Amino acid sequence: MRTRQEVLEYGLSFADTYVDTPFHDDNWVLIRYGKNKRAFAWTYEYEGTMRVNVKVDPQWRDFWRQAYKAVIPGYHQNKEHWNTIILDGTIPKAEVKRMIAESYDLIAAQA
């Protein structure tokens, strides 16, 4: 998974989700869960690479960061609860999907 479109399509495959662009910067496109309006995937381009911020259980946060160099602490977000996935092709698509799905589950559980 390397593009915003792939992330958006996958994120929108979950129940009760929608795309939002809440900032005055078209670079930031979020996917929110409808019941509580919380974002679970924040897409943006930075330093020439598409990225996605995902919510993460703190128990798994360091696992993902150690498993892949392209997973770093959440850019512009709480570093304890968010990771940034750099979509540079080094992380298998299934693993990127797993991180997005886990983010959705954490956000949906807060509804």
DSSP file (Angstrom, degrees, kcal/mol; ACC not computed):
  #  RESIDUE AA STRUCTURE BP1 BP2  ACC     N-H-->O    O-->H-N    N-H-->O    O-->H-N    TCO  KAPPA ALPHA  PHI   PSI    X-CA   Y-CA   Z-CA
    1    1 A M              0   0    0      0, 0.0    88,-0.5     0, 0.0    90,-0.2   0.000 360.0 360.0 360.0 124.0    0.0    0.0    0.0
    2    2 A R        +     0   0    0     86,-0.1    48,-0.4    87,-0.1     2,-0.3   0.485 360.0  72.2-134.5  -9.2    1.6    3.3   -1.1
    3    3 A T  S  > S-     0   0    0      1,-0.1     4,-1.7    46,-0.1     5,-0.1  -0.780  71.5-126.9-118.8 157.9   -1.1    5.7   -2.1
    4    4 A R  H  > S+     0   0    0     -2,-0.3     4,-3.1     1,-0.2     5,-0.2   0.905 111.5  58.6 -60.7 -41.5   -3.7    7.9   -0.3
    5    5 A Q  H  > S+     0   0    0      1,-0.2     4,-2.8     2,-0.2     5,-0.2   0.890 104.1  50.1 -58.7 -41.2   -6.4    6.4   -2.5
    6    6 A E  H  > S+     0   0    0      2,-0.2     4,-2.2     1,-0.2    -1,-0.2   0.914 112.8  46.9 -63.1 -42.4   -5.6    2.8   -1.4
    7    7 A V  H  X S+     0   0    0     -4,-1.7     4,-3.1     2,-0.2     5,-0.2   0.934 113.7  48.0 -64.3 -46.1   -5.8    3.9    2.3
    8    8 A L  H  X S+     0   0    0     -4,-3.1     4,-2.5     2,-0.2    -2,-0.2   0.929 111.7  49.2 -62.2 -45.6   -9.0    5.8    1.7
    9    9 A E  H  < S+     0   0    0     -4,-2.8     4,-0.4    -5,-0.2    -1,-0.2   0.922 115.3  44.1 -60.2 -44.3  -10.6    2.9   -0.1
   10   10 A Y  H >< S+     0   0    0     -4,-2.2     3,-1.5    -5,-0.2     4,-0.3   0.945 113.7  49.9 -66.8 -46.7   -9.6    0.4    2.6
   11   11 A G  H >< S+     0   0    0     -4,-3.1     3,-1.2     1,-0.3    -2,-0.2   0.866 107.8  54.0 -59.5 -37.6  -10.7    2.7    5.4
   12   12 A L  T 3< S+     0   0    0     -4,-2.5    -1,-0.3     1,-0.2     5,-0.3   0.563  91.0  76.1 -75.8  -6.9  -14.1    3.4    3.8
   13   13 A S  T <  S+     0   0    0     -3,-1.5    -1,-0.2    -4,-0.4    -2,-0.2   0.626  80.3  88.7 -77.3 -11.7  -14.7   -0.4    3.7
   14   14 A F  S X  S-     0   0    0     -3,-1.2     3,-0.6    -4,-0.3    87,-0.0  -0.523  94.7 -86.0 -83.9 155.4  -15.4   -0.4    7.4
   15   15 A A  T 3  S+     0   0    0      1,-0.2    19,-0.2    -2,-0.2    -1,-0.1  -0.299 102.3   2.2 -63.9 139.3  -18.9    0.3    8.7
   16   16 A D  T 3  S+     0   0    0      1,-0.2    18,-4.0    17,-0.1    19,-0.3   0.887  92.2 141.7  55.9  51.4  -20.1    3.8    9.2
   17   17 A T  E <   +A   33   0A   0     -3,-0.6     2,-0.3    -5,-0.3    16,-0.2  -0.849  23.8 177.9-120.2 157.4  -17.0    5.7    8.0
   18   18 A Y  E     -A   32   0A   0     14,-1.8    14,-3.0    -2,-0.3     2,-0.3  -0.988  29.9-107.0-154.7 159.3  -16.6    8.8    5.9
   19   19 A V  E     -A   31   0A   0     -2,-0.3     2,-0.3    12,-0.2    12,-0.2  -0.663  35.1-175.3 -88.4 142.4  -13.8   11.1    4.5
   20   20 A D  E     -A   30   0A   0     10,-2.6    10,-3.1    -2,-0.3    -2,-0.0  -0.995  23.4-169.2-139.6 144.7  -13.2   14.5    6.1
   21   21 A T        +     0   0    0     -2,-0.3     8,-0.1     8,-0.2    -2,-0.0  -0.697  22.8 162.1-128.2  77.7  -11.0   17.4    5.2
   22   22 A P        +     0   0    0      0, 0.0     2,-0.2     0, 0.0    -1,-0.1   0.566  49.5  73.5 -80.8  -8.8  -11.3   19.6    8.3
   23   23 A F  S    S-     0   0    0      5,-0.4     5,-0.0     2,-0.3    -2,-0.0  -0.565  86.8-114.9-104.1 166.7   -8.2   21.8    7.9
   24   24 A H  S    S+     0   0    0     -2,-0.2     2,-0.4     1,-0.1    -1,-0.1  -0.037  97.3  85.5 -85.8  32.5   -7.4   24.6    5.5
   25   25 A D    >   -     0   0    0      3,-0.2     3,-1.8     1,-0.1    -2,-0.3  -0.941  66.2-157.0-137.3 108.9   -4.8   22.3    4.0
   26   26 A D  T 3  S+     0   0    0     -2,-0.4    -1,-0.1     1,-0.3    -2,-0.0   0.609  86.6  77.7 -64.3 -11.0   -5.9   19.9    1.3
   27   27 A N  T 3  S+     0   0    0      1,-0.1     2,-0.7    17,-0.1    -1,-0.3   0.790  82.4  73.6 -68.3 -26.9   -2.9   17.7    2.1
   28   28 A W    <   +     0   0    0     -3,-1.8     2,-0.4    16,-0.1    -5,-0.4  -0.808  57.7 169.1 -96.7 114.7   -4.7   16.4    5.2
   29   29 A V  E     - B   0  43A   0     14,-2.2    14,-2.9    -2,-0.7     2,-0.3  -0.991  13.4-167.1-126.1 122.4   -7.5   13.9    4.4
   30   30 A L  E     -AB  20  42A   0    -10,-3.1   -10,-2.6    -2,-0.4     2,-0.5  -0.723  18.0-143.5-110.2 155.2   -9.0   11.9    7.3
   31   31 A I  E     -AB  19  41A   0     10,-2.3     9,-2.6    -2,-0.3    10,-1.2  -0.988  27.2-168.1-115.0 126.3  -11.3    8.9    7.6
   32   32 A R  E     -AB  18  39A   0    -14,-3.0   -14,-1.8    -2,-0.5     2,-0.5  -0.782  25.3-120.5-115.0 155.9  -13.7    9.2   10.5
   33   33 A Y  E >>> -AB  17  38A   0      5,-2.7     4,-1.9    -2,-0.3     3,-0.7  -0.854  26.0-141.4 -91.8 126.3  -16.0    6.8   12.3
   34   34 A G  T 345S+     0   0    0    -18,-4.0   -17,-0.1    -2,-0.5    -1,-0.1   0.780  90.2  60.9 -64.1 -33.3  -19.5    8.2   12.0
   35   35 A K  T 345S+     0   0    0    -19,-0.3    -1,-0.2     1,-0.2   -18,-0.1   0.817 127.2  12.4 -70.9 -29.3  -20.9    7.3   15.4
   36   36 A N  T <45S-     0   0    0     -3,-0.7    -1,-0.2     2,-0.2    -2,-0.2   0.400  94.4-128.8-124.7  -0.4  -18.4    9.4   17.4
   37   37 A K  T  <5 +     0   0    0     -4,-1.9     2,-0.3     1,-0.2    -3,-0.2   0.654  57.1 146.6  62.5  18.8  -16.8   11.4   14.5
   38   38 A R  E   < -B   33   0A   0     -5,-0.5    -5,-2.7    69,-0.1     2,-0.3  -0.654  48.4-122.4 -86.9 142.2  -13.3   10.4   15.6
   39   39 A A  E     +B   32   0A   0     -2,-0.3    -7,-0.3    -7,-0.3     3,-0.1  -0.616  28.3 175.7 -82.9 140.3  -10.6   10.0   13.0
   40   40 A F  E    S+     0   0A   0     -9,-2.6    15,-0.6     1,-0.3     2,-0.3   0.462  73.3  38.2-119.1  -9.1   -8.8    6.6   12.8
   41   41 A A  E     -BC  31  54A   0    -10,-1.2   -10,-2.3    13,-0.1     2,-0.6  -0.936  61.3-171.7-144.8 121.2   -6.7    7.3    9.7
   42   42 A W  E     -BC  30  53A   0     11,-1.8    11,-2.4    -2,-0.3     2,-0.4  -0.947  13.5-164.6-112.2 111.1   -5.0   10.7    8.9
   43   43 A T  E     +BC  29  52A   0    -14,-2.9   -14,-2.2    -2,-0.6     2,-0.3  -0.780  21.1 143.5-101.4 143.2   -3.5   10.7    5.5
   44   44 A Y  E     - C   0  51A   0      7,-2.0     7,-2.8    -2,-0.4     2,-0.5  -0.965  44.2-115.8-167.2 155.8   -1.0   13.4    4.3
   45   45 A E  E     + C   0  50A   0     -2,-0.3     2,-0.3     5,-0.2     5,-0.2  -0.867  35.7 170.7-100.7 134.7    2.1   13.7    2.2
   46   46 A Y  E >   - C   0  49A   0      3,-2.5     3,-1.6    -2,-0.5    -2,-0.1  -0.986  64.9  -4.2-146.4 132.2    5.4   14.7    3.9
   47   47 A E  T 3  S-     0   0    0     -2,-0.3     3,-0.1     1,-0.3    -1,-0.1   0.857 129.7 -55.5  52.3  39.2    8.9   14.8    2.6
   48   48 A G  T 3  S+     0   0    0      1,-0.2     2,-0.4     0, 0.0    -1,-0.3   0.521 118.9  98.5  79.1   6.6    7.7   13.4   -0.7
   49   49 A T  E <  S-C   46   0A   0     -3,-1.6    -3,-2.5   -46,-0.0     2,-0.2  -0.983  73.1-119.4-130.7 138.7    6.1   10.3    0.8
   50   50 A M  E     -C   45   0A   0     -2,-0.4    37,-2.6    37,-0.4     2,-0.3  -0.507  36.9-174.7 -72.0 141.7    2.4    9.5    1.6
   51   51 A R  E     -CD  44  86A   0     -7,-2.8    -7,-2.0    35,-0.2     2,-0.4  -0.924  16.4-157.0-135.2 158.8    1.9    8.8    5.3
   52   52 A V  E     -CD  43  85A   0     33,-1.9    33,-3.0    -2,-0.3     2,-0.4  -0.983  10.2-146.7-139.8 128.7   -1.0    7.7    7.5
   53   53 A N  E     -CD  42  84A   0    -11,-2.4   -11,-1.8    -2,-0.4     2,-0.4  -0.803  22.7-175.6 -92.1 133.4   -1.4    8.2   11.2
   54   54 A V  E     -CD  41  83A   0     29,-2.8    29,-2.6    -2,-0.4     2,-0.2  -0.971  28.3-114.1-131.1 144.9   -3.2    5.4   13.0
   55   55 A K  E     - D   0  82A   0    -15,-0.6     2,-0.4    -2,-0.4    27,-0.3  -0.514  38.9-168.0 -72.1 144.4   -4.3    5.0   16.6
   56   56 A V        -     0   0    0     25,-2.9     5,-0.1    -2,-0.2    43,-0.0  -0.994  28.4-112.0-139.8 141.9   -2.5    2.2   18.3
   57   57 A D    >>  -     0   0    0     -2,-0.4     3,-2.4     1,-0.1     4,-1.5  -0.579  33.4-127.6 -65.8 129.0   -2.9    0.3   21.6
   58   58 A P  H 3> S+     0   0    0      0, 0.0     4,-0.6     0, 0.0    -1,-0.1   0.773 108.9  63.4 -53.8 -25.9    0.1    1.3   23.7
   59   59 A Q  H 34 S+     0   0    0      1,-0.2     4,-0.2     2,-0.1    -2,-0.0   0.785 113.1  34.1 -67.6 -25.7    0.9   -2.4   24.2
   60   60 A W  H <> S+     0   0    0     -3,-2.4     4,-2.2     2,-0.1     5,-0.3   0.573  94.2  92.0-102.7 -14.2    1.5   -2.7   20.4
   61   61 A R  H  X S+     0   0    0     -4,-1.5     4,-1.8     1,-0.2     5,-0.1   0.909  92.4  38.6 -49.4 -55.4    3.0    0.8   19.8
   62   62 A D  H  X S+     0   0    0     -4,-0.6     4,-2.3     1,-0.2     5,-0.2   0.822 109.5  62.1 -71.8 -30.6    6.6   -0.2   20.2
   63   63 A F  H  > S+     0   0    0     -4,-0.2     4,-2.3     2,-0.2    -1,-0.2   0.960 108.2  42.9 -56.3 -51.0    6.2   -3.6   18.5
   64   64 A W  H  X S+     0   0    0     -4,-2.2     4,-1.8     1,-0.2     7,-0.2   0.895 113.6  51.7 -63.7 -40.6    5.2   -1.8   15.3
   65   65 A R  H  < S+     0   0    0     -4,-1.8     6,-0.3    -5,-0.3    -1,-0.2   0.843 114.9  42.3 -66.3 -33.1    8.0    0.8   15.6
   66   66 A Q  H  < S+     0   0    0     -4,-2.3    -1,-0.2     1,-0.2    -2,-0.2   0.809 111.8  54.5 -82.1 -30.9   10.6   -1.9   16.1
   67   67 A A  H  < S+     0   0    0     -4,-2.3     2,-0.4    -5,-0.2    -2,-0.2   0.843 118.1  28.1 -71.6 -33.4    9.3   -4.2   13.4
   68   68 A Y    ><  -     0   0    0     -4,-1.8     3,-1.7    -5,-0.2    -1,-0.2  -0.988  59.2-151.0-137.1 127.3    9.4   -1.6   10.7
   69   69 A K  T 3  S+     0   0    0     -2,-0.4    -1,-0.1     1,-0.3    -2,-0.0   0.764  99.8  65.7 -61.9 -24.5   11.6    1.4   10.2
   70   70 A A  T 3  S+     0   0    0     16,-0.1    16,-3.4    -3,-0.1     2,-0.6   0.313  85.7  81.5 -84.8   8.8    8.7    3.0    8.3
   71   71 A V  E <   +E   85   0A   0     -3,-1.7    14,-0.2    -6,-0.3    -3,-0.1  -0.972  61.1 161.3-114.0 118.9    6.6    3.1   11.5
   72   72 A I  E     -E   84   0A   0     12,-2.5    12,-3.2    -2,-0.6     3,-0.1  -0.795  47.9 -65.6-129.9 168.4    7.4    6.1   13.7
   73   73 A P  E    S-E   83   0A   0      0, 0.0    10,-0.3     0, 0.0     6,-0.1  -0.267  74.9 -79.3 -55.9 145.5    5.8    8.0   16.5
   74   74 A G    >   -     0   0    0      8,-2.5     3,-1.5     4,-0.3     2,-0.3  -0.230  45.1-125.3 -56.2 120.5    2.6    9.8   15.4
   75   75 A Y  T 3  S-     0   0    0      1,-0.3    -1,-0.1    -3,-0.1     3,-0.1  -0.530  91.2  -4.9 -68.8 124.1    3.4   13.0   13.6
   76   76 A H  T 3  S+     0   0    0     -2,-0.3     2,-0.3     1,-0.2    -1,-0.3   0.686 122.8  90.3  64.1  21.4    1.5   15.9   15.2
   77   77 A Q  S <  S-     0   0    0     -3,-1.5     2,-0.3     5,-0.1    -1,-0.2  -0.877  94.0 -64.6-139.6 172.2   -0.3   13.5   17.6
   78   78 A N    >>  -     0   0    0     -2,-0.3     4,-1.4     1,-0.2     3,-0.7  -0.416  42.3-150.3 -59.7 117.1    0.1   11.9   21.0
   79   79 A K  T 34 S+     0   0    0     -2,-0.3    -5,-0.2     1,-0.2    -1,-0.2   0.679  91.9  58.5 -68.5 -18.2    3.2    9.7   20.6
   80   80 A E  T 34 S+     0   0    0      1,-0.1    -1,-0.2    -7,-0.1   -19,-0.2   0.825 119.1  25.9 -78.3 -32.1    1.8    7.2   23.2
   81   81 A H  T <4 S+     0   0    0     -3,-0.7   -25,-2.9     1,-0.1     2,-0.4   0.426 115.1  61.1-114.9  -1.1   -1.4    6.4   21.3
   82   82 A W  E  <  -D   55   0A   0     -4,-1.4    -8,-2.5   -27,-0.3     2,-0.3  -0.987  52.3-169.1-135.0 139.4   -0.6    7.2   17.6
   83   83 A N  E     -DE  54  73A   0    -29,-2.6   -29,-2.8    -2,-0.4     2,-0.5  -0.902  17.4-137.4-117.1 152.0    1.9    5.8   15.0
   84   84 A T  E     -DE  53  72A   0    -12,-3.2   -12,-2.5    -2,-0.3     2,-0.6  -0.945  13.0-154.5-106.3 129.9    2.8    7.2   11.6
   85   85 A I  E     -DE  52  71A   0    -33,-3.0   -33,-1.9    -2,-0.5     2,-0.7  -0.926   7.5-148.0-104.0 118.3    3.1    4.7    8.8
   86   86 A I  E     -D   51   0A   0    -16,-3.4     2,-2.1    -2,-0.6     4,-0.3  -0.784  11.3-143.9 -85.7 117.3    5.4    5.9    6.0
   87   87 A L        +     0   0    0    -37,-2.6   -37,-0.4    -2,-0.7    -1,-0.1  -0.447  54.6 132.1 -85.6  68.4    3.9    4.3    2.9
   88   88 A D  S    S-     0   0    0     -2,-2.1    -1,-0.2   -39,-0.1   -86,-0.1   0.325  80.0-103.6-101.3   5.8    7.2    3.7    1.1
   89   89 A G  S    S+     0   0    0    -88,-0.5    -2,-0.1    -3,-0.2     4,-0.1   0.435  95.7 107.7  89.7  -0.7    6.5    0.1    0.2
   90   90 A T        +     0   0    0     -4,-0.3   -21,-0.1     2,-0.1    -3,-0.1   0.640  66.0  69.8 -86.3 -13.1    8.7   -1.5    2.9
   91   91 A I  S    S-     0   0    0     -5,-0.2    -2,-0.1   -90,-0.2     5,-0.1  -0.900  94.3-109.9-105.2 129.6    5.7   -2.7    4.9
   92   92 A P    >>  -     0   0    0      0, 0.0     4,-1.9     0, 0.0     3,-0.8  -0.248  25.1-121.1 -55.8 142.4    3.6   -5.5    3.5
   93   93 A K  H 3> S+     0   0    0      1,-0.3     4,-2.6     2,-0.2     5,-0.2   0.868 112.3  57.3 -53.5 -40.9    0.2   -4.4    2.5
   94   94 A A  H 3> S+     0   0    0      1,-0.2     4,-1.9     2,-0.2    -1,-0.3   0.856 106.6  49.2 -61.8 -35.0   -1.5   -6.9    4.9
   95   95 A E  H <> S+     0   0    0     -3,-0.8     4,-2.2     2,-0.2    -1,-0.2   0.881 109.5  50.5 -73.3 -38.5    0.4   -5.3    7.8
   96   96 A V  H  X S+     0   0    0     -4,-1.9     4,-2.2     2,-0.2    -2,-0.2   0.935 111.9  48.9 -61.8 -45.2   -0.6   -1.8    6.8
   97   97 A K  H  X S+     0   0    0     -4,-2.6     4,-2.8     1,-0.2    -2,-0.2   0.891 108.5  53.8 -61.0 -39.8   -4.2   -3.0    6.6
   98   98 A R  H  X S+     0   0    0     -4,-1.9     4,-2.4     1,-0.2    -1,-0.2   0.914 108.7  48.4 -62.3 -42.9   -3.9   -4.6   10.0
   99   99 A M  H  X S+     0   0    0     -4,-2.2     4,-1.9     2,-0.2    -1,-0.2   0.891 113.1  47.6 -65.9 -38.8   -2.7   -1.4   11.6
  100  100 A I  H  X S+     0   0    0     -4,-2.2     4,-2.5     2,-0.2    -2,-0.2   0.920 112.2  49.9 -66.5 -43.1   -5.5    0.6   10.0
  101  101 A A  H  X S+     0   0    0     -4,-2.8     4,-2.5     1,-0.2    -2,-0.2   0.892 110.1  50.2 -63.0 -40.4   -8.1   -2.0   11.1
  102  102 A E  H  X S+     0   0    0     -4,-2.4     4,-2.2     2,-0.2    -1,-0.2   0.886 109.6  51.6 -65.4 -37.9   -6.7   -1.9   14.7
  103  103 A S  H  X S+     0   0    0     -4,-1.9     4,-2.3     2,-0.2    -2,-0.2   0.929 109.9  49.4 -62.8 -45.7   -7.0    1.9   14.6
  104  104 A Y  H  X S+     0   0    0     -4,-2.5     4,-3.2     1,-0.2     5,-0.3   0.934 110.3  50.9 -57.5 -47.6  -10.6    1.6   13.5
  105  105 A D  H  X S+     0   0    0     -4,-2.5     4,-1.9     1,-0.2    -1,-0.2   0.900 110.5  48.6 -60.1 -42.1  -11.4   -0.9   16.2
  106  106 A L  H  < S+     0   0    0     -4,-2.2     4,-0.4     2,-0.2    -1,-0.2   0.909 115.7  43.5 -65.1 -41.8   -9.9    1.4   18.9
  107  107 A I  H >< S+     0   0    0     -4,-2.3     3,-1.3     1,-0.2    -2,-0.2   0.921 113.3  50.9 -70.0 -43.9  -11.9    4.4   17.7
  108  108 A A  H >< S+     0   0    0     -4,-3.2     3,-1.6     1,-0.3    -1,-0.2   0.840 102.2  61.5 -64.6 -32.1  -15.1    2.5   17.2
  109  109 A A  T 3< S+     0   0    0     -4,-1.9    -1,-0.3    -5,-0.3    -2,-0.2   0.699  96.8  61.0 -67.1 -17.1  -14.9    1.1   20.8
  110  110 A Q  T <         0   0    0     -3,-1.3    -1,-0.3    -4,-0.4    -2,-0.2   0.458 360.0 360.0 -87.0  -1.9  -15.0    4.7   22.1
  111  111 A A    <         0   0    0     -3,-1.6    -1,-0.2    -4,-0.2    -2,-0.1   0.489 360.0 360.0 -74.3 360.0  -18.5    5.2   20.6
